[in-house]
Amino acid sequence: MHKRILVITASARPVSNSEILADEFARGAREAGHQVEKIRLRDKDMHFCNGCYDCEADEHRCSQHDDVAPILDKMADADVIVFATPIYFYEMSGRLKTLLDRTMPIYFRPCRFSEVYFIAAGTDSNETAMQAAINGVQAWISCFSDARLAGTIRGAGASMPGDARTHSAFHRAYVAGRSA
Ligand SMILES: Cc1cc2nc3c(=O)[nH]c(=O)nc-3n(C[C@H](O)[C@H](O)[C@H](O)COP(=O)(O)O)c2cc1C
């Protein structure tokens, strides 16, 4: 079955290791016949959740006017969501956490996605140094009853821009996309 795959990248850098891995995942997924769309959060106007609970009302829409609403619509309609983030102080980047906080409107709506992949890049060569970030995404996934963490791709030891191109995770990202 051909799937709708939404890739969301959350790095601050124009040459981003986590985005390089995400692009490789996307290449594999496209070759497998899936429909892939990428959203780069760095290019988006995205405010913090203000905790007002307006989204609990009938329409389940956020009252803020920025770029997040269409992203949420795409997330809700995707079969697969791929998050790609740098590791910042053992956690996901603030950009990604800000988006996850803003997903409250789709928490109240039916969502299609059942598989979530997590891609990360970090300087530390020890993969376990990414566990806090994975736990954070896993906790978010647990709020969506039909979703599961389908896989993680860890670019552990990728530091300088472009390091991911020669990292073993580069191939693993392609394979994961190909078999998504
Ligand atoms: C603010 C900041 C905090 C960081 N904290 C960590 C960390 O805790 N662990 C780690 O392995 N790398 C850390 N790094 C390094 C980045 O994760 C690494 O350079 C990664 O390749 C960046 O991915 P990107 O190119 O996709 O942005 C940090 C970098 C920055 C700028």
Backbone and ligand atoms as CSV (ligand in chain L), in Angstrom:
chain,resi,resn,atom,element,x,y,z
A,1,MET,N,N,0.836,-1.189,0.000
A,1,MET,CA,C,0.000,0.000,0.000
A,1,MET,C,C,0.880,1.251,0.000
A,2,HIS,N,N,0.555,2.176,-0.882
A,2,HIS,CA,C,1.320,3.422,-0.900
A,2,HIS,C,C,0.826,4.345,0.205
A,3,LYS,N,N,1.778,4.885,0.941
A,3,LYS,CA,C,1.426,5.677,2.120
A,3,LYS,C,C,1.707,7.160,1.885
A,4,ARG,N,N,1.008,7.971,2.654
A,4,ARG,CA,C,1.311,9.408,2.712
A,4,ARG,C,C,2.280,9.617,3.867
A,5,ILE,N,N,3.471,10.073,3.557
A,5,ILE,CA,C,4.509,10.223,4.575
A,5,ILE,C,C,4.840,11.703,4.717
A,6,LEU,N,N,4.766,12.188,5.928
A,6,LEU,CA,C,5.097,13.584,6.219
A,6,LEU,C,C,6.399,13.620,7.017
A,7,VAL,N,N,7.402,14.280,6.443
A,7,VAL,CA,C,8.703,14.415,7.100
A,7,VAL,C,C,8.793,15.832,7.666
A,8,ILE,N,N,9.082,15.941,8.947
A,8,ILE,CA,C,9.170,17.248,9.611
A,8,ILE,C,C,10.567,17.394,10.189
A,9,THR,N,N,11.302,18.394,9.698
A,9,THR,CA,C,12.672,18.586,10.165
A,9,THR,C,C,12.739,19.788,11.100
A,10,ALA,N,N,13.652,19.702,12.081
A,10,ALA,CA,C,13.616,20.679,13.181
A,10,ALA,C,C,14.987,21.234,13.529
A,11,SER,N,N,15.901,21.245,12.543
A,11,SER,CA,C,17.217,21.813,12.799
A,11,SER,C,C,17.212,23.314,12.544
A,12,ALA,N,N,18.201,23.983,13.136
A,12,ALA,CA,C,18.395,25.416,12.897
A,12,ALA,C,C,19.343,25.650,11.726
A,13,ARG,N,N,20.030,24.592,11.259
A,13,ARG,CA,C,21.145,24.803,10.342
A,13,ARG,C,C,20.758,24.598,8.878
A,14,PRO,N,N,21.306,25.440,7.996
A,14,PRO,CA,C,21.031,25.251,6.564
A,14,PRO,C,C,21.602,23.931,6.037
A,15,VAL,N,N,22.756,23.513,6.537
A,15,VAL,CA,C,23.264,22.167,6.222
A,15,VAL,C,C,23.137,21.362,7.512
A,16,SER,N,N,22.123,20.528,7.554
A,16,SER,CA,C,21.718,19.881,8.809
A,16,SER,C,C,21.892,18.370,8.723
A,17,ASN,N,N,22.582,17.817,9.703
A,17,ASN,CA,C,22.771,16.361,9.714
A,17,ASN,C,C,21.452,15.611,9.838
A,18,SER,N,N,20.597,16.075,10.733
A,18,SER,CA,C,19.322,15.362,10.895
A,18,SER,C,C,18.468,15.480,9.630
A,19,GLU,N,N,18.566,16.624,8.951
A,19,GLU,CA,C,17.790,16.776,7.716
A,19,GLU,C,C,18.380,15.933,6.587
A,20,ILE,N,N,19.685,15.801,6.565
A,20,ILE,CA,C,20.325,14.922,5.562
A,20,ILE,C,C,19.803,13.495,5.735
A,21,LEU,N,N,19.715,13.042,6.980
A,21,LEU,CA,C,19.189,11.694,7.234
A,21,LEU,C,C,17.708,11.619,6.847
A,22,ALA,N,N,16.975,12.677,7.146
A,22,ALA,CA,C,15.550,12.705,6.788
A,22,ALA,C,C,15.370,12.651,5.271
A,23,ASP,N,N,16.222,13.363,4.542
A,23,ASP,CA,C,16.134,13.356,3.074
A,23,ASP,C,C,16.439,11.960,2.520
A,24,GLU,N,N,17.350,11.260,3.167
A,24,GLU,CA,C,17.692,9.898,2.737
A,24,GLU,C,C,16.518,8.957,3.003
A,25,PHE,N,N,15.883,9.135,4.154
A,25,PHE,CA,C,14.664,8.375,4.453
A,25,PHE,C,C,13.632,8.653,3.356
A,26,ALA,N,N,13.461,9.924,3.035
A,26,ALA,CA,C,12.458,10.324,2.031
A,26,ALA,C,C,12.792,9.720,0.663
A,27,ARG,N,N,14.077,9.692,0.319
A,27,ARG,CA,C,14.480,9.113,-0.974
A,27,ARG,C,C,14.073,7.634,-1.031
A,28,GLY,N,N,14.372,6.908,0.045
A,28,GLY,CA,C,13.993,5.491,0.096
A,28,GLY,C,C,12.485,5.315,0.007
A,29,ALA,N,N,11.762,6.160,0.709
A,29,ALA,CA,C,10.301,6.041,0.733
A,29,ALA,C,C,9.702,6.345,-0.641
A,30,ARG,N,N,10.274,7.370,-1.316
A,30,ARG,CA,C,9.762,7.698,-2.663
A,30,ARG,C,C,10.046,6.543,-3.620
A,31,GLU,N,N,11.223,5.952,-3.498
A,31,GLU,CA,C,11.558,4.819,-4.372
A,31,GLU,C,C,10.620,3.640,-4.129
A,32,ALA,N,N,10.133,3.531,-2.898
A,32,ALA,CA,C,9.185,2.452,-2.584
A,32,ALA,C,C,7.770,2.798,-3.047
A,33,GLY,N,N,7.591,3.976,-3.626
A,33,GLY,CA,C,6.300,4.354,-4.193
A,33,GLY,C,C,5.428,5.196,-3.288
A,34,HIS,N,N,5.959,5.571,-2.124
A,34,HIS,CA,C,5.149,6.369,-1.207
A,34,HIS,C,C,5.155,7.844,-1.622
A,35,GLN,N,N,4.145,8.540,-1.162
A,35,GLN,CA,C,4.038,9.992,-1.408
A,35,GLN,C,C,4.654,10.695,-0.201
A,36,VAL,N,N,5.691,11.481,-0.452
A,36,VAL,CA,C,6.432,12.091,0.657
A,36,VAL,C,C,6.376,13.616,0.561
A,37,GLU,N,N,6.077,14.238,1.677
A,37,GLU,CA,C,6.164,15.702,1.760
A,37,GLU,C,C,7.069,16.066,2.933
A,38,LYS,N,N,7.898,17.089,2.720
A,38,LYS,CA,C,8.778,17.530,3.808
A,38,LYS,C,C,8.400,18.940,4.244
A,39,ILE,N,N,8.395,19.133,5.545
A,39,ILE,CA,C,8.192,20.464,6.127
A,39,ILE,C,C,9.424,20.785,6.963
A,40,ARG,N,N,10.032,21.938,6.665
A,40,ARG,CA,C,11.222,22.378,7.422
A,40,ARG,C,C,10.760,23.448,8.413
A,41,LEU,N,N,10.776,23.109,9.689
A,41,LEU,CA,C,10.242,24.041,10.691
A,41,LEU,C,C,11.023,25.347,10.741
A,42,ARG,N,N,12.299,25.286,10.367
A,42,ARG,CA,C,13.138,26.498,10.358
A,42,ARG,C,C,12.529,27.599,9.474
A,43,ASP,N,N,11.773,27.195,8.464
A,43,ASP,CA,C,11.181,28.155,7.519
A,43,ASP,C,C,9.801,28.655,7.967
A,44,LYS,N,N,9.354,28.174,9.092
A,44,LYS,CA,C,7.967,28.452,9.495
A,44,LYS,C,C,7.891,29.445,10.645
A,45,ASP,N,N,6.804,30.199,10.631
A,45,ASP,CA,C,6.475,31.075,11.756
A,45,ASP,C,C,5.673,30.218,12.741
A,46,MET,N,N,6.258,29.986,13.900
A,46,MET,CA,C,5.645,29.038,14.843
A,46,MET,C,C,5.770,29.597,16.259
A,47,HIS,N,N,4.645,29.867,16.872
A,47,HIS,CA,C,4.654,30.419,18.232
A,47,HIS,C,C,4.516,29.288,19.243
A,48,PHE,N,N,4.793,29.604,20.502
A,48,PHE,CA,C,4.586,28.629,21.565
A,48,PHE,C,C,3.095,28.413,21.805
A,49,CYS,N,N,2.742,27.223,22.268
A,49,CYS,CA,C,1.385,26.990,22.768
A,49,CYS,C,C,1.162,27.945,23.938
A,50,ASN,N,N,-0.004,28.631,23.938
A,50,ASN,CA,C,-0.241,29.536,25.063
A,50,ASN,C,C,-1.156,28.922,26.115
A,51,GLY,N,N,-1.491,27.639,25.935
A,51,GLY,CA,C,-2.203,26.912,26.994
A,51,GLY,C,C,-3.620,27.375,27.243
A,52,CYS,N,N,-4.260,27.984,26.230
A,52,CYS,CA,C,-5.586,28.587,26.445
A,52,CYS,C,C,-6.727,27.566,26.356
A,53,TYR,N,N,-6.455,26.433,25.746
A,53,TYR,CA,C,-7.487,25.392,25.541
A,53,TYR,C,C,-8.610,25.818,24.598
A,54,ASP,N,N,-8.401,26.896,23.828
A,54,ASP,CA,C,-9.403,27.251,22.814
A,54,ASP,C,C,-9.616,26.071,21.862
A,55,CYS,N,N,-8.583,25.273,21.647
A,55,CYS,CA,C,-8.660,24.159,20.694
A,55,CYS,C,C,-9.555,23.035,21.190
A,56,GLU,N,N,-9.967,23.104,22.439
A,56,GLU,CA,C,-10.889,22.089,22.952
A,56,GLU,C,C,-12.314,22.346,22.444
A,57,ALA,N,N,-12.573,23.575,21.978
A,57,ALA,CA,C,-13.907,23.932,21.479
A,57,ALA,C,C,-14.206,23.184,20.175
A,58,ASP,N,N,-15.438,23.344,19.676
A,58,ASP,CA,C,-15.973,22.526,18.587
A,58,ASP,C,C,-15.052,22.282,17.406
A,59,GLU,N,N,-14.452,23.360,16.890
A,59,GLU,CA,C,-13.691,23.222,15.641
A,59,GLU,C,C,-12.312,22.597,15.856
A,60,HIS,N,N,-11.877,22.527,17.067
A,60,HIS,CA,C,-10.536,22.008,17.396
A,60,HIS,C,C,-9.448,22.706,16.589
A,61,ARG,N,N,-9.538,24.023,16.617
A,61,ARG,CA,C,-8.556,24.860,15.923
A,61,ARG,C,C,-7.848,25.730,16.939
A,62,CYS,N,N,-6.610,26.081,16.635
A,62,CYS,CA,C,-5.846,26.978,17.493
A,62,CYS,C,C,-6.231,28.421,17.163
A,63,SER,N,N,-6.291,29.274,18.163
A,63,SER,CA,C,-6.675,30.672,17.922
A,63,SER,C,C,-5.490,31.519,17.456
A,64,GLN,N,N,-4.281,30.958,17.462
A,64,GLN,CA,C,-3.113,31.730,17.031
A,64,GLN,C,C,-3.026,31.756,15.500
A,65,HIS,N,N,-2.477,32.866,14.987
A,65,HIS,CA,C,-2.357,33.016,13.539
A,65,HIS,C,C,-0.883,32.946,13.161
A,66,ASP,N,N,-0.436,31.746,12.823
A,66,ASP,CA,C,0.937,31.542,12.345
A,66,ASP,C,C,0.894,30.381,11.359
A,67,ASP,N,N,2.009,29.697,11.141
A,67,ASP,CA,C,2.045,28.673,10.092
A,67,ASP,C,C,1.674,27.275,10.588
A,68,VAL,N,N,1.232,27.142,11.814
A,68,VAL,CA,C,1.097,25.802,12.390
A,68,VAL,C,C,-0.169,25.058,11.929
A,69,ALA,N,N,-1.278,25.746,11.750
A,69,ALA,CA,C,-2.540,25.045,11.425
A,69,ALA,C,C,-2.410,24.113,10.221
A,70,PRO,N,N,-1.837,24.585,9.072
A,70,PRO,CA,C,-1.723,23.651,7.946
A,70,PRO,C,C,-0.784,22.477,8.231
A,71,ILE,N,N,0.207,22.697,9.087
A,71,ILE,CA,C,1.098,21.578,9.449
A,71,ILE,C,C,0.299,20.519,10.216
A,72,LEU,N,N,-0.542,20.976,11.126
A,72,LEU,CA,C,-1.349,20.030,11.908
A,72,LEU,C,C,-2.308,19.256,11.008
A,73,ASP,N,N,-2.898,19.951,10.018
A,73,ASP,CA,C,-3.797,19.259,9.087
A,73,ASP,C,C,-3.043,18.161,8.342
A,74,LYS,N,N,-1.828,18.472,7.917
A,74,LYS,CA,C,-1.023,17.468,7.192
A,74,LYS,C,C,-0.633,16.314,8.121
A,75,MET,N,N,-0.327,16.631,9.373
A,75,MET,CA,C,0.006,15.559,10.328
A,75,MET,C,C,-1.197,14.631,10.517
A,76,ALA,N,N,-2.364,15.221,10.697
A,76,ALA,CA,C,-3.559,14.411,10.951
A,76,ALA,C,C,-3.902,13.519,9.765
A,77,ASP,N,N,-3.567,13.975,8.543
A,77,ASP,CA,C,-3.919,13.233,7.329
A,77,ASP,C,C,-2.840,12.252,6.881
A,78,ALA,N,N,-1.668,12.296,7.488
A,78,ALA,CA,C,-0.575,11.421,7.056
A,78,ALA,C,C,-0.770,10.002,7.594
A,79,ASP,N,N,-0.208,9.032,6.861
A,79,ASP,CA,C,-0.148,7.661,7.392
A,79,ASP,C,C,1.065,7.497,8.293
A,80,VAL,N,N,2.127,8.198,7.919
A,80,VAL,CA,C,3.405,8.074,8.621
A,80,VAL,C,C,3.952,9.478,8.874
A,81,ILE,N,N,4.439,9.714,10.076
A,81,ILE,CA,C,5.119,10.978,10.383
A,81,ILE,C,C,6.566,10.662,10.735
A,82,VAL,N,N,7.467,11.446,10.156
A,82,VAL,CA,C,8.897,11.294,10.446
A,82,VAL,C,C,9.374,12.601,11.068
A,83,PHE,N,N,9.874,12.537,12.286
A,83,PHE,CA,C,10.454,13.707,12.936
A,83,PHE,C,C,11.971,13.612,12.853
A,84,ALA,N,N,12.607,14.690,12.451
A,84,ALA,CA,C,14.075,14.716,12.402
A,84,ALA,C,C,14.561,15.919,13.186
A,85,THR,N,N,15.453,15.676,14.135
A,85,THR,CA,C,15.888,16.773,15.008
A,85,THR,C,C,17.356,16.635,15.396
A,86,PRO,N,N,18.025,17.767,15.605
A,86,PRO,CA,C,19.317,17.683,16.290
A,86,PRO,C,C,19.078,17.383,17.760
A,87,ILE,N,N,20.085,16.819,18.414
A,87,ILE,CA,C,20.042,16.668,19.865
A,87,ILE,C,C,20.608,17.944,20.478
A,88,TYR,N,N,19.831,18.575,21.322
A,88,TYR,CA,C,20.270,19.759,22.073
A,88,TYR,C,C,20.166,19.425,23.559
A,89,PHE,N,N,21.294,19.414,24.225
A,89,PHE,CA,C,21.317,19.104,25.659
A,89,PHE,C,C,20.496,17.848,25.965
A,90,TYR,N,N,20.826,16.784,25.229
A,90,TYR,CA,C,20.246,15.445,25.429
A,90,TYR,C,C,18.771,15.356,25.053
A,91,GLU,N,N,18.228,16.395,24.474
A,91,GLU,CA,C,16.794,16.392,24.167
A,91,GLU,C,C,16.565,16.724,22.693
A,92,MET,N,N,15.307,16.643,22.259
A,92,MET,CA,C,14.935,17.138,20.935
A,92,MET,C,C,15.116,18.657,20.927
A,93,SER,N,N,15.217,19.239,19.737
A,93,SER,CA,C,15.367,20.693,19.653
A,93,SER,C,C,14.078,21.379,20.127
A,94,GLY,N,N,14.224,22.607,20.570
A,94,GLY,CA,C,13.062,23.380,20.997
A,94,GLY,C,C,12.039,23.548,19.880
A,95,ARG,N,N,12.526,23.625,18.639
A,95,ARG,CA,C,11.586,23.749,17.508
A,95,ARG,C,C,10.623,22.573,17.475
A,96,LEU,N,N,11.185,21.364,17.609
A,96,LEU,CA,C,10.314,20.192,17.537
A,96,LEU,C,C,9.395,20.143,18.749
A,97,LYS,N,N,9.938,20.424,19.930
A,97,LYS,CA,C,9.087,20.390,21.126
A,97,LYS,C,C,7.970,21.424,21.017
A,98,THR,N,N,8.290,22.583,20.451
A,98,THR,CA,C,7.260,23.615,20.287
A,98,THR,C,C,6.144,23.117,19.377
A,99,LEU,N,N,6.533,22.430,18.281
A,99,LEU,CA,C,5.489,21.878,17.408
A,99,LEU,C,C,4.655,20.843,18.167
A,100,LEU,N,N,5.329,19.938,18.882
A,100,LEU,CA,C,4.567,18.899,19.597
A,100,LEU,C,C,3.596,19.531,20.599
A,101,ASP,N,N,4.034,20.582,21.279
A,101,ASP,CA,C,3.124,21.280,22.202
A,101,ASP,C,C,1.916,21.851,21.458
A,102,ARG,N,N,2.140,22.283,20.233
A,102,ARG,CA,C,1.062,22.904,19.449
A,102,ARG,C,C,0.098,21.873,18.831
A,103,THR,N,N,0.366,20.568,19.037
A,103,THR,CA,C,-0.504,19.554,18.400
A,103,THR,C,C,-1.780,19.288,19.203
A,104,MET,N,N,-2.000,20.032,20.250
A,104,MET,CA,C,-3.227,19.827,21.039
A,104,MET,C,C,-4.493,19.812,20.167
A,105,PRO,N,N,-4.633,20.695,19.151
A,105,PRO,CA,C,-5.853,20.636,18.324
A,105,PRO,C,C,-6.075,19.266,17.679
A,106,ILE,N,N,-5.010,18.590,17.228
A,106,ILE,CA,C,-5.249,17.281,16.593
A,106,ILE,C,C,-5.364,16.169,17.635
A,107,TYR,N,N,-4.939,16.443,18.857
A,107,TYR,CA,C,-5.186,15.505,19.953
A,107,TYR,C,C,-6.698,15.326,20.129
A,108,PHE,N,N,-7.458,16.384,19.817
A,108,PHE,CA,C,-8.913,16.339,19.983
A,108,PHE,C,C,-9.622,15.877,18.708
A,109,ARG,N,N,-8.859,15.642,17.626
A,109,ARG,CA,C,-9.487,15.267,16.353
A,109,ARG,C,C,-9.062,13.862,15.965
A,110,PRO,N,N,-9.830,13.172,15.106
A,110,PRO,CA,C,-9.371,11.876,14.619
A,110,PRO,C,C,-8.117,12.050,13.773
A,111,CYS,N,N,-7.126,11.240,13.993
A,111,CYS,CA,C,-5.882,11.312,13.215
A,111,CYS,C,C,-5.663,9.989,12.503
A,112,ARG,N,N,-5.045,10.093,11.331
A,112,ARG,CA,C,-4.843,8.919,10.520
A,112,ARG,C,C,-3.531,8.200,10.842
A,113,PHE,N,N,-2.525,8.946,11.260
A,113,PHE,CA,C,-1.174,8.367,11.338
A,113,PHE,C,C,-1.095,7.253,12.380
A,114,SER,N,N,-0.379,6.199,11.985
A,114,SER,CA,C,-0.201,5.061,12.897
A,114,SER,C,C,1.277,4.765,13.145
A,115,GLU,N,N,2.137,5.301,12.293
A,115,GLU,CA,C,3.571,5.041,12.458
A,115,GLU,C,C,4.326,6.361,12.556
A,116,VAL,N,N,5.246,6.388,13.503
A,116,VAL,CA,C,6.095,7.571,13.678
A,116,VAL,C,C,7.549,7.107,13.694
A,117,TYR,N,N,8.357,7.757,12.884
A,117,TYR,CA,C,9.808,7.508,12.913
A,117,TYR,C,C,10.490,8.712,13.548
A,118,PHE,N,N,11.592,8.411,14.242
A,118,PHE,CA,C,12.351,9.470,14.898
A,118,PHE,C,C,13.793,9.420,14.398
A,119,ILE,N,N,14.226,10.529,13.835
A,119,ILE,CA,C,15.591,10.649,13.316
A,119,ILE,C,C,16.291,11.740,14.120
A,120,ALA,N,N,17.522,11.434,14.574
A,120,ALA,CA,C,18.256,12.437,15.351
A,120,ALA,C,C,19.727,12.420,14.962
A,121,ALA,N,N,20.365,13.581,15.125
A,121,ALA,CA,C,21.814,13.693,14.944
A,121,ALA,C,C,22.379,14.386,16.172
A,122,GLY,N,N,23.520,13.874,16.628
A,122,GLY,CA,C,24.169,14.480,17.787
A,122,GLY,C,C,25.662,14.194,17.785
A,123,THR,N,N,26.406,15.036,18.446
A,123,THR,CA,C,27.862,14.899,18.483
A,123,THR,C,C,28.303,13.655,19.262
A,124,ASP,N,N,27.592,13.360,20.313
A,124,ASP,CA,C,27.956,12.239,21.190
A,124,ASP,C,C,27.849,10.924,20.408
A,125,SER,N,N,28.930,10.138,20.411
A,125,SER,CA,C,28.918,8.897,19.631
A,125,SER,C,C,28.179,7.768,20.349
A,126,ASN,N,N,27.767,8.013,21.563
A,126,ASN,CA,C,27.025,7.001,22.309
A,126,ASN,C,C,25.522,7.159,22.023
A,127,GLU,N,N,24.928,6.163,21.380
A,127,GLU,CA,C,23.510,6.258,20.995
A,127,GLU,C,C,22.577,6.465,22.184
A,128,THR,N,N,22.991,5.971,23.340
A,128,THR,CA,C,22.102,6.106,24.502
A,128,THR,C,C,21.951,7.568,24.925
A,129,ALA,N,N,22.858,8.427,24.462
A,129,ALA,CA,C,22.764,9.856,24.789
A,129,ALA,C,C,21.548,10.500,24.107
A,130,MET,N,N,20.882,9.759,23.206
A,130,MET,CA,C,19.682,10.277,22.537
A,130,MET,C,C,18.404,9.791,23.200
A,131,GLN,N,N,18.559,8.991,24.241
A,131,GLN,CA,C,17.384,8.311,24.799
A,131,GLN,C,C,16.346,9.283,25.368
A,132,ALA,N,N,16.810,10.370,25.972
A,132,ALA,CA,C,15.847,11.326,26.545
A,132,ALA,C,C,14.956,11.912,25.446
A,133,ALA,N,N,15.566,12.197,24.299
A,133,ALA,CA,C,14.786,12.742,23.178
A,133,ALA,C,C,13.795,11.701,22.659
A,134,ILE,N,N,14.270,10.454,22.575
A,134,ILE,CA,C,13.370,9.380,22.108
A,134,ILE,C,C,12.221,9.197,23.101
A,135,ASN,N,N,12.543,9.244,24.383
A,135,ASN,CA,C,11.482,9.128,25.397
A,135,ASN,C,C,10.445,10.237,25.240
A,136,GLY,N,N,10.924,11.441,24.912
A,136,GLY,CA,C,10.002,12.560,24.749
A,136,GLY,C,C,9.049,12.340,23.589
A,137,VAL,N,N,9.578,11.868,22.464
A,137,VAL,CA,C,8.711,11.609,21.308
A,137,VAL,C,C,7.791,10.431,21.607
A,138,GLN,N,N,8.335,9.424,22.265
A,138,GLN,CA,C,7.510,8.262,22.627
A,138,GLN,C,C,6.334,8.689,23.523
A,139,ALA,N,N,6.593,9.597,24.431
A,139,ALA,CA,C,5.528,10.074,25.326
A,139,ALA,C,C,4.454,10.806,24.527
A,140,TRP,N,N,4.895,11.608,23.544
A,140,TRP,CA,C,3.924,12.295,22.684
A,140,TRP,C,C,3.094,11.261,21.907
A,141,ILE,N,N,3.771,10.258,21.348
A,141,ILE,CA,C,3.068,9.222,20.565
A,141,ILE,C,C,2.008,8.527,21.424
A,142,SER,N,N,2.330,8.313,22.681
A,142,SER,CA,C,1.408,7.574,23.554
A,142,SER,C,C,0.086,8.317,23.753
A,143,CYS,N,N,0.051,9.597,23.404
A,143,CYS,CA,C,-1.190,10.378,23.502
A,143,CYS,C,C,-2.105,10.139,22.308
A,144,PHE,N,N,-1.617,9.427,21.288
A,144,PHE,CA,C,-2.408,9.149,20.083
A,144,PHE,C,C,-2.576,7.634,20.011
A,145,SER,N,N,-3.780,7.169,20.294
A,145,SER,CA,C,-3.983,5.749,20.599
A,145,SER,C,C,-3.615,4.811,19.455
A,146,ASP,N,N,-3.733,5.255,18.197
A,146,ASP,CA,C,-3.440,4.343,17.086
A,146,ASP,C,C,-1.992,4.412,16.627
A,147,ALA,N,N,-1.177,5.232,17.275
A,147,ALA,CA,C,0.195,5.466,16.779
A,147,ALA,C,C,1.224,4.676,17.578
A,148,ARG,N,N,2.311,4.340,16.879
A,148,ARG,CA,C,3.432,3.664,17.555
A,148,ARG,C,C,4.736,4.189,16.985
A,149,LEU,N,N,5.790,4.043,17.769
A,149,LEU,CA,C,7.121,4.400,17.287
A,149,LEU,C,C,7.604,3.262,16.392
A,150,ALA,N,N,7.648,3.519,15.083
A,150,ALA,CA,C,7.974,2.456,14.119
A,150,ALA,C,C,9.472,2.276,13.974
A,151,GLY,N,N,10.267,3.278,14.304
A,151,GLY,CA,C,11.714,3.124,14.172
A,151,GLY,C,C,12.455,4.380,14.562
A,152,THR,N,N,13.717,4.204,14.917
A,152,THR,CA,C,14.577,5.359,15.197
A,152,THR,C,C,15.830,5.237,14.335
A,153,ILE,N,N,16.304,6.367,13.851
A,153,ILE,CA,C,17.574,6.414,13.121
A,153,ILE,C,C,18.450,7.415,13.859
A,154,ARG,N,N,19.545,6.920,14.405
A,154,ARG,CA,C,20.363,7.734,15.304
A,154,ARG,C,C,21.724,8.029,14.668
A,155,GLY,N,N,21.892,9.267,14.289
A,155,GLY,CA,C,23.188,9.698,13.767
A,155,GLY,C,C,24.079,10.125,14.926
A,156,ALA,N,N,24.451,9.160,15.753
A,156,ALA,CA,C,25.257,9.448,16.946
A,156,ALA,C,C,26.712,9.629,16.541
A,157,GLY,N,N,27.272,10.792,16.844
A,157,GLY,CA,C,28.642,11.087,16.431
A,157,GLY,C,C,28.704,11.953,15.190
A,158,ALA,N,N,27.554,12.461,14.755
A,158,ALA,CA,C,27.510,13.406,13.625
A,158,ALA,C,C,27.495,14.808,14.210
A,159,SER,N,N,28.532,15.573,13.968
A,159,SER,CA,C,28.681,16.859,14.649
A,159,SER,C,C,28.657,18.046,13.696
A,160,MET,N,N,29.659,18.097,12.806
A,160,MET,CA,C,29.767,19.238,11.905
A,160,MET,C,C,28.762,19.108,10.760
A,161,PRO,N,N,28.319,20.248,10.191
A,161,PRO,CA,C,27.351,20.174,9.090
A,161,PRO,C,C,27.849,19.239,7.979
A,162,GLY,N,N,27.033,18.280,7.610
A,162,GLY,CA,C,27.381,17.350,6.528
A,162,GLY,C,C,27.970,16.043,7.001
A,163,ASP,N,N,28.344,15.927,8.280
A,163,ASP,CA,C,28.905,14.673,8.797
A,163,ASP,C,C,28.000,13.475,8.517
A,164,ALA,N,N,26.705,13.719,8.500
A,164,ALA,CA,C,25.756,12.604,8.348
A,164,ALA,C,C,25.912,11.875,7.016
A,165,ARG,N,N,26.494,12.571,6.017
A,165,ARG,CA,C,26.620,11.942,4.695
A,165,ARG,C,C,27.548,10.733,4.708
A,166,THR,N,N,28.495,10.716,5.643
A,166,THR,CA,C,29.438,9.597,5.710
A,166,THR,C,C,29.179,8.718,6.944
A,167,HIS,N,N,28.064,8.921,7.566
A,167,HIS,CA,C,27.710,8.172,8.780
A,167,HIS,C,C,26.931,6.912,8.386
A,168,SER,N,N,27.074,5.855,9.189
A,168,SER,CA,C,26.341,4.614,8.886
A,168,SER,C,C,24.824,4.832,8.920
A,169,ALA,N,N,24.381,5.838,9.666
A,169,ALA,CA,C,22.944,6.117,9.738
A,169,ALA,C,C,22.393,6.584,8.389
A,170,PHE,N,N,23.270,7.087,7.515
A,170,PHE,CA,C,22.838,7.560,6.191
A,170,PHE,C,C,22.175,6.414,5.433
A,171,HIS,N,N,22.840,5.266,5.399
A,171,HIS,CA,C,22.275,4.102,4.705
A,171,HIS,C,C,21.067,3.563,5.475
A,172,ARG,N,N,21.175,3.561,6.800
A,172,ARG,CA,C,20.058,3.051,7.602
A,172,ARG,C,C,18.798,3.891,7.380
A,173,ALA,N,N,18.981,5.181,7.181
A,173,ALA,CA,C,17.825,6.051,6.927
A,173,ALA,C,C,17.167,5.685,5.594
A,174,TYR,N,N,17.997,5.448,4.583
A,174,TYR,CA,C,17.462,5.050,3.272
A,174,TYR,C,C,16.677,3.741,3.384
A,175,VAL,N,N,17.276,2.763,4.067
A,175,VAL,CA,C,16.644,1.441,4.209
A,175,VAL,C,C,15.318,1.570,4.966
A,176,ALA,N,N,15.321,2.378,6.014
A,176,ALA,CA,C,14.082,2.558,6.792
A,176,ALA,C,C,12.997,3.190,5.922
A,177,GLY,N,N,13.370,4.174,5.100
A,177,GLY,CA,C,12.392,4.801,4.212
A,177,GLY,C,C,11.888,3.829,3.162
A,178,ARG,N,N,12.781,3.054,2.650
A,178,ARG,CA,C,12.447,2.057,1.607
A,178,ARG,C,C,11.462,1.019,2.138
A,179,SER,N,N,11.593,0.685,3.421
A,179,SER,CA,C,10.732,-0.363,3.987
A,179,SER,C,C,9.592,0.214,4.839
A,180,ALA,N,N,9.391,1.511,4.753
A,180,ALA,CA,C,8.325,2.145,5.591
A,180,ALA,C,C,6.945,1.658,5.172
L,1,LIG,C1,C,22.654,24.111,21.726
L,1,LIG,C2,C,23.294,22.819,21.326
L,1,LIG,C3,C,23.242,21.748,22.198
L,1,LIG,C4,C,23.774,20.528,21.823
L,1,LIG,N1,N,23.682,19.471,22.702
L,1,LIG,C5,C,24.095,18.246,22.309
L,1,LIG,C6,C,23.922,17.110,23.161
L,1,LIG,O1,O,23.408,17.181,24.278
L,1,LIG,N2,N,24.355,15.902,22.719
L,1,LIG,C7,C,24.946,15.754,21.479
L,1,LIG,O2,O,25.281,14.625,21.116
L,1,LIG,N3,N,25.111,16.819,20.643
L,1,LIG,C8,C,24.703,18.048,21.022
L,1,LIG,N4,N,24.843,19.125,20.181
L,1,LIG,C9,C,25.444,18.921,18.847
L,1,LIG,C10,C,24.399,18.745,17.720
L,1,LIG,O3,O,23.392,17.832,18.109
L,1,LIG,C11,C,25.088,18.217,16.460
L,1,LIG,O4,O,25.953,19.227,15.948
L,1,LIG,C12,C,24.129,17.763,15.389
L,1,LIG,O5,O,24.844,17.261,14.289
L,1,LIG,C13,C,23.235,18.890,14.924
L,1,LIG,O6,O,22.279,18.393,14.017
L,1,LIG,P1,P,21.745,19.302,12.804
L,1,LIG,O7,O,22.918,19.469,11.867
L,1,LIG,O8,O,20.648,18.513,12.219
L,1,LIG,O9,O,21.311,20.593,13.396
L,1,LIG,C14,C,24.372,20.374,20.547
L,1,LIG,C15,C,24.416,21.477,19.680
L,1,LIG,C16,C,23.883,22.671,20.058
L,1,LIG,C17,C,23.939,23.848,19.091
